[in-house]
Every structure is written in structure tokens, then in C-alpha cells.
């Protein structure tokens, strides 16, 4: 009996050993070697095309099921709750409301009709809040066979239920363990190699090898996410001694961009595993890490960024001016700090395809680890990246105007809504400066109307206007 148990144990060990060798060989040939040599075997493209066909078939099945039950398949996709007319300025809206003759007064004071405008704008903001919609998950027009989006698509038959169950087994039984293994392997190799490169005395050789190690590490992470990225206009790829700004959806934006070109990152010093990775990164590449107390010193931050951008031998600085993650349907206000330095700005637009997985990180609802697990347990990460032509501040243009111009170009390229709101409204109340701005605009309208009436009266009386 003991001999039989030993034989069974030896057989099990051999089977596990053979399985590990086969698994590691497949991992090495299909993933590790292409990541190091910067080549693609076309597996990702075939995988994405297959998923698109499956999604189309699933949508067709649900449409047929809903038609048989005489029900609507899904709600029509609209851009908002309210049907808004062509946007007008405050003055134009006031002129429409002040259509009666008695609204003209000799003194600058408001008309009761003006209240209607502000009430209407308030109701529109409550019913169709642009800020709140920018921080919620984007709704899908068709089911992507994920459990997290199943509630909006009740018309499922036996075939789709079986296909959904098969997808759960594939995502959690095969893809998730493989992706976690790839991520751990990539991080381990990156920390070891980056730390080793940091001990090299030759600065040029250290910079060259450090860049290769960083690219390899980022590409490992891209493989672990099953990411399929399409880069457009590569001739506008950011150059050394500049600043690259991009819209922000997830912390993985860094990996998406750095998969094509190395950047110098800016951030706060952390502890634990993330701190260990930061220390390994800075040994082989010129990143900018701030202590917690230094982040509050704006002059110190601006000086270090300016010194880095002035050095044409250093990699471009990657900054996300929104300061928070947005759900990739709009672009929020850009902070002016990175536009005050005075160097060339390279805008980069990122647009995700949410059919394969939700890339948006709702930090108020999910932690970072939970967010990464949600992405790793989805079908993949598919996105497009556009490199826009470099932009510089024009004569007489301040940092705020420059930031707005860059944001507008970025939003137009990616097909995102260009919003003027501060992303900080995600967690804070509206600042008094926004209320004061509306009050200032309204007071200017009243004073302008009064000045116009005064000029008309002087013209009718034939008397010169007094200064």
C-alpha cells in the first residue's frame, strides 16, 4: 500500500513538472520573447476580432428574443435627459426674456423675467448634470457577456446563458491566473533589472539600458492586461525636453502610453510595493518623485519640472492635467501648472473601447487593487492613442487660455465632450469663484444695458454724453 502511494505521488509530481514546463514554454515563446524583441504575433488581433463577432451574435440573439416577446431590446442611446436648444450666451438669453417694453429701466436693476433664466439653468443642471455623468460608468448599447453589465439586458435565452457561463470559466479560470502570473513576473524582472542597471557607472549606457528595461516592463504589463492598442500619427510622438499631457481615465494610462515610448513620471513618494517599484525606476531613469511635504510647495514643483524640461537629453514628462480620472466620455478642466513652464506641449488623446471592459477607475467606489482585478477579469483593454502636433503658448496668451486651447484640440481628436468644470468637483463643493463669475456676468449685462439706454437718450435729446 505504501509503495502504491509513493508511485502515485511520483506520477503526480511528474505530471505537475511536465505541466509547468509546457506552461512556462508557452509563456516564454508567446509572451516573454515578443515583449523583449518588440514584435507581435497577431494573437491579440485575432482574439479581438473573435470577440467582436461573438458580441454581434449575442446582440442579434437578444434582439430576436425581444422581438418574439414584443418588447423593446434596449433603451435608445441619448446624449442627455433634456433636449437642449442651441447654446446662447447669458446676454442673448436675457434679451429673449426682456422682450416687453416695460423691462427697460433708467437704472441698472434686474427684471423679474431674469429669474426665469436662472431657474431654467438650475433645473437643467439638476436633471442633466454634466459633472456627475463624467464620473459614472459608461452605459453599453449591447451586452459584452460580462456579469457587471448583465442587468440592462434581460432578454437572454438558454444559448446566451450557456455562452455567458463559458465566458466566466475562460475569464476567471484561464485569463485571470495567466494575467496575474504575467504581471508578477514582469514586475519582478523589472525591479531586478532596473536596480542592476542603476549600478552601472557609464551614464549613457545606463540611460540606454534603463530605457530598454522600462519598455520591457511596460510591455509585460500590457500583455498581462491583454491590451490591444492602436497608435496614430507616430510622427508627433513626444520628444525629449518637453511635456506630454493626456486625458486621464485610469492609472493604467501610464502603461498604455509608455508601451510606445518611455516617459519621466511625476508623482508622490509611496511606501510598500509601490515605493519599491518607484525606487527601482528612479535608479535607471530620471523620474521626479516628491515627498508629501514638497508636493504642497508649488514653486519647488514648478522649478523641478522646469529644470527637467530644459534638459534636452531627458525623457518627456508625462502629466495628466485633469488631476483625476474621468469616464472617457469627456475632458474636464486642465490645471494650469504644467502650462506655465513655457516649454513645448505634446497633447495625446486616449479613447477606450468599453465593449471589452470598463477602463474607468471610480476611486470613490473601488480601490486600486479592486480596479485592477476588474480589468484583469474582463475580456481585455482596447484603446486608440492619437499623438497631436506639438503646441506652444502664443504671444499674449496666458497659461489658462493655453490649457483651454490644448484641451479643446485633445477633446476634438478623441471625440470627447469639452467641459469647463473642474474635476475636483468629484469630491468637493462648487467654489465661490464660479458663483461670483455668474454674478459678474449678470452685473455687466445690467450695466451695459444702462449705458446703452443712456447713449440712446443723449442721442435723442441732441446733448453730448457726460463722462
MIMIVEX-185510 format. One line per 10 residues: number of its first residue (from 0); their letters; for each residue x, y, z of C-alpha. Coordinates in steps of 0.05 Angstrom, whole numbers, plus 5000, padded with zeros to 4 digits. Layout:
BEGIN
NUM = a = X,Y,Z; ...
// end
This chain:
BEGIN
0 = xxxxxxxxxx = 5000,5000,5000; 5057,5047,5018; 5092,5030,4953; 5029,5046,4913; 5023,5113,4948; 5095,5131,4933; 5085,5112,4859; 5023,5155,4855; 5059,5212,4888; 5117,5206,4839
10 = xxxxxxxxxx = 5069,5204,4780; 5033,5266,4805; 5099,5303,4813; 5120,5284,4742; 5053,5307,4714; 5059,5373,4751; 5130,5382,4727; 5111,5369,4655; 5052,5417,4661; 5097,5471,4690
20 = xxxxxxxxxx = 5149,5461,4635; 5096,5464,4580; 5063,5525,4612; 5129,5562,4620; 5150,5545,4549; 5085,5573,4521; 5092,5634,4566; 5164,5645,4543; 5153,5636,4468; 5086,5672,4461
30 = xxxxxxxxxx = 5093,5729,4511; 5163,5740,4540; 5203,5736,4475; 5155,5783,4436; 5156,5832,4494; 5232,5835,4494; 5240,5837,4418; 5183,5886,4408; 5146,5842,4359; 5074,5820,4353
40 = xxxxxxxxxx = 5050,5750,4333; 4980,5774,4315; 4946,5735,4371; 4915,5797,4403; 4885,5819,4336; 4854,5751,4324; 4828,5750,4396; 4794,5818,4389; 4763,5802,4322; 4734,5737,4350
50 = xxxxxxxxxx = 4704,5775,4410; 4673,5826,4363; 4638,5770,4324; 4614,5738,4388; 4586,5804,4413; 4550,5816,4347; 4519,5746,4350; 4498,5757,4422; 4465,5823,4405; 4428,5792,4347
60 = xxxxxxxxxx = 4402,5736,4392; 4376,5785,4444; 4342,5827,4390; 4307,5765,4364; 4286,5745,4434; 4259,5814,4449; 4221,5816,4383; 4188,5749,4397; 4164,5776,4464; 4141,5842,4432
70 = xxxxxxxxxx = 4188,5882,4477; 4240,5935,4464; 4310,5907,4463; 4345,5966,4496; 4332,6038,4510; 4354,6087,4455; 4422,6116,4468; 4415,6190,4481; 4466,6243,4499; 4424,6272,4555
80 = xxxxxxxxxx = 4357,6273,4591; 4336,6342,4566; 4330,6364,4494; 4372,6427,4497; 4368,6481,4445; 4427,6515,4413; 4471,6544,4469; 4465,6620,4476; 4505,6669,4517; 4477,6699,4581
90 = xxxxxxxxxx = 4464,6765,4546; 4427,6733,4488; 4382,6695,4536; 4368,6758,4575; 4349,6795,4511; 4298,6740,4494; 4267,6744,4563; 4266,6820,4564; 4220,6826,4504; 4168,6871,4537
100 = xxxxxxxxxx = 4175,6946,4534; 4167,6957,4609; 4231,6918,4621; 4273,6977,4600; 4292,7019,4661; 4333,7081,4671; 4373,7048,4727; 4414,6984,4725; 4368,6935,4761; 4343,6865,4746
110 = xxxxxxxxxx = 4277,6848,4714; 4232,6794,4743; 4238,6757,4678; 4312,6747,4691; 4295,6698,4746; 4265,6650,4695; 4333,6643,4661; 4369,6625,4725; 4314,6577,4746; 4316,6542,4679
120 = xxxxxxxxxx = 4391,6534,4681; 4387,6507,4752; 4335,6455,4733; 4376,6434,4673; 4438,6425,4716; 4400,6382,4766; 4365,6338,4714; 4424,6331,4666; 4487,6341,4708; 4548,6340,4663
130 = xxxxxxxxxx = 4596,6332,4722; 4561,6272,4753; 4555,6237,4686; 4630,6244,4676; 4644,6204,4739; 4598,6145,4728; 4608,6082,4686; 4592,6089,4613; 4529,6052,4591; 4535,6000,4536
140 = xxxxxxxxxx = 4489,5995,4476; 4500,5919,4471; 4517,5865,4521; 4591,5845,4526; 4576,5780,4564; 4603,5808,4629; 4564,5798,4694; 4574,5871,4715; 4533,5895,4655; 4480,5840,4653
150 = xxxxxxxxxx = 4423,5879,4686; 4410,5924,4627; 4399,5864,4580; 4345,5818,4607; 4329,5784,4541; 4375,5724,4546; 4359,5654,4523; 4390,5587,4540; 4445,5595,4488; 4468,5662,4515
160 = xxxxxxxxxx = 4465,5637,4586; 4510,5579,4567; 4557,5625,4530; 4560,5672,4590; 4577,5614,4636; 4632,5592,4588; 4659,5663,4587; 4661,5663,4663; 4703,5599,4663; 4750,5627,4610
170 = xxxxxxxxxx = 4759,5695,4643; 4768,5671,4715; 4796,5602,4702; 4847,5617,4647; 4856,5691,4633; 4857,5718,4704; 4911,5669,4731; 4952,5679,4668; 4948,5754,4673; 4966,5755,4747
180 = xxxxxxxxxx = 5025,5710,4733; 5049,5755,4676; 5041,5817,4719; 5081,5787,4777; 5134,5761,4730; 5140,5828,4695; 5144,5868,4760; 5196,5820,4789; 5240,5823,4727; 5232,5898,4722
190 = xxxxxxxxxx = 5254,5911,4794; 5314,5864,4789; 5338,5890,4721; 5324,5964,4736; 5362,5960,4802; 5420,5925,4768; 5424,5977,4713; 5427,6031,4766; 5496,6006,4789; 5528,6018,4720
200 = xxxxxxxxxx = 5579,6075,4722; 5571,6096,4649; 5514,6145,4646; 5500,6136,4571; 5499,6061,4576; 5457,6064,4639; 5407,6110,4604; 5403,6065,4543; 5394,6001,4582; 5346,6034,4631
210 = xxxxxxxxxx = 5301,6055,4573; 5301,5983,4546; 5285,5955,4615; 5228,6004,4624; 5199,5987,4556; 5203,5913,4571; 5169,5923,4639; 5113,5964,4609; 5102,5914,4553; 5098,5858,4604
220 = xxxxxxxxxx = 5042,5896,4638; 5007,5908,4572; 5010,5834,4557; 4982,5819,4627; 4922,5863,4611; 4911,5833,4542; 4913,5904,4516; 4905,5919,4442; 4930,5990,4429; 4928,6028,4363
230 = xxxxxxxxxx = 4975,6088,4358; 4960,6143,4307; 5005,6198,4279; 5070,6170,4308; 5109,6227,4275; 5081,6271,4331; 5108,6226,4386; 5134,6270,4444; 5207,6290,4440; 5259,6297,4496
240 = xxxxxxxxxx = 5258,6363,4535; 5182,6372,4531; 5118,6358,4568; 5066,6307,4546; 4994,6319,4570; 4937,6269,4563; 4866,6257,4586; 4860,6212,4647; 4815,6151,4654; 4854,6101,4695
250 = xxxxxxxxxx = 4923,6095,4727; 4938,6046,4671; 4941,6105,4623; 5015,6108,4641; 5026,6037,4617; 4986,6049,4553; 5029,6109,4533; 5096,6083,4559; 5087,6019,4518; 5105,6061,4456
260 = xxxxxxxxxx = 5155,6110,4486; 5189,6120,4554; 5169,6179,4596; 5192,6212,4660; 5136,6206,4711; 5117,6256,4764; 5086,6234,4829; 5089,6229,4904; 5135,6181,4941; 5098,6119,4966
270 = xxxxxxxxxx = 5115,6062,5013; 5108,5987,5007; 5108,5952,4940; 5094,6015,4900; 5151,6051,4936; 5199,5994,4920; 5179,6000,4846; 5190,6075,4848; 5260,6068,4878; 5278,6016,4824
280 = xxxxxxxxxx = 5251,6062,4769; 5289,6123,4790; 5356,6085,4792; 5355,6073,4717; 5312,6131,4691; 5303,6205,4711; 5235,6206,4744; 5211,6261,4790; 5185,6238,4858; 5163,6287,4912
290 = xxxxxxxxxx = 5158,6278,4986; 5090,6292,5016; 5112,6360,5044; 5144,6380,4977; 5080,6369,4937; 5047,6428,4973; 5104,6474,4952; 5082,6496,4883; 5146,6536,4870; 5190,6475,4885
300 = xxxxxxxxxx = 5148,6430,4840; 5149,6481,4783; 5225,6491,4789; 5240,6416,4786; 5193,6408,4726; 5224,6468,4691; 5295,6443,4702; 5277,6374,4676; 5241,6401,4614; 5300,6447,4598
310 = xxxxxxxxxx = 5347,6386,4592; 5340,6360,4520; 5374,6294,4539; 5319,6275,4588; 5254,6240,4570; 5190,6280,4563; 5149,6289,4626; 5081,6255,4627; 5027,6295,4663; 4951,6287,4668
320 = xxxxxxxxxx = 4927,6359,4678; 4856,6339,4697; 4882,6315,4764; 4830,6259,4769; 4803,6201,4729; 4743,6215,4683; 4700,6162,4650; 4728,6175,4580; 4665,6209,4554; 4690,6280,4567
330 = xxxxxxxxxx = 4752,6321,4584; 4749,6363,4647; 4786,6428,4662; 4862,6425,4655; 4902,6452,4714; 4947,6509,4691; 5010,6487,4728; 5042,6447,4671; 5026,6502,4621; 5063,6556,4660
340 = xxxxxxxxxx = 5132,6525,4649; 5139,6553,4579; 5163,6491,4542; 5132,6454,4483; 5069,6414,4499; 5054,6349,4463; 4979,6332,4471; 4959,6258,4470; 4887,6235,4466; 4866,6166,4493
350 = xxxxxxxxxx = 4799,6134,4475; 4779,6066,4504; 4731,6016,4474; 4685,5998,4532; 4655,5937,4498; 4713,5894,4523; 4717,5922,4593; 4707,5985,4634; 4774,6021,4640; 4748,6078,4683
360 = xxxxxxxxxx = 4772,6078,4755; 4718,6103,4802; 4764,6115,4861; 4706,6133,4907; 4675,6065,4895; 4734,6017,4882; 4804,6012,4910; 4863,6007,4862; 4872,5931,4872; 4798,5920,4861
370 = xxxxxxxxxx = 4801,5963,4798; 4860,5923,4771; 4825,5857,4785; 4762,5881,4749; 4803,5898,4687; 4843,5832,4690; 4778,5793,4696; 4746,5828,4636; 4758,5810,4563; 4814,5858,4553
380 = xxxxxxxxxx = 4834,5931,4545; 4825,5960,4475; 4841,6033,4461; 4866,6083,4409; 4920,6135,4421; 4928,6197,4379; 4992,6239,4380; 4973,6311,4365; 5021,6363,4335; 5064,6400,4387
390 = xxxxxxxxxx = 5035,6465,4414; 5067,6527,4445; 5040,6588,4480; 5022,6643,4433; 5040,6716,4444; 4994,6748,4495; 4965,6681,4516; 4965,6664,4589; 4971,6594,4619; 4896,6585,4629
400 = xxxxxxxxxx = 4880,6603,4556; 4936,6558,4532; 4908,6500,4574; 4838,6510,4545; 4865,6510,4474; 4903,6446,4485; 4843,6413,4518; 4797,6432,4462; 4844,6402,4409; 4851,6338,4450
410 = xxxxxxxxxx = 4776,6330,4461; 4760,6342,4387; 4810,6289,4365; 4783,6235,4412; 4710,6254,4402; 4701,6272,4476; 4658,6327,4506; 4699,6390,4523; 4676,6412,4593; 4698,6473,4632
420 = xxxxxxxxxx = 4685,6443,4700; 4740,6427,4749; 4749,6352,4762; 4757,6369,4835; 4681,6375,4838; 4682,6299,4841; 4695,6305,4917; 4687,6379,4935; 4633,6432,4931; 4630,6485,4878
430 = xxxxxxxxxx = 4679,6541,4892; 4654,6611,4905; 4693,6636,4845; 4643,6600,4798; 4584,6634,4832; 4619,6702,4831; 4633,6693,4757; 4559,6685,4742; 4544,6746,4785; 4597,6786,4749
440 = xxxxxxxxxx = 4568,6768,4680; 4498,6788,4702; 4521,6854,4731; 4559,6870,4667; 4495,6858,4627; 4456,6906,4672; 4510,6960,4667; 4516,6951,4592; 4441,6958,4583; 4441,7021,4626
450 = xxxxxxxxxx = 4499,7050,4586; 4463,7035,4520; 4399,7068,4544; 4437,7129,4567; 4471,7136,4499; 4405,7130,4463; 4373,7183,4507; 4431,7232,4495; 4426,7220,4420; 4351,7234,4420
460 = xxxxxxx = 4360,7298,4462; 4419,7321,4420; 4463,7331,4481; 4534,7304,4488; 4544,7246,4535; 4576,7263,4602; 4639,7226,4623
// end
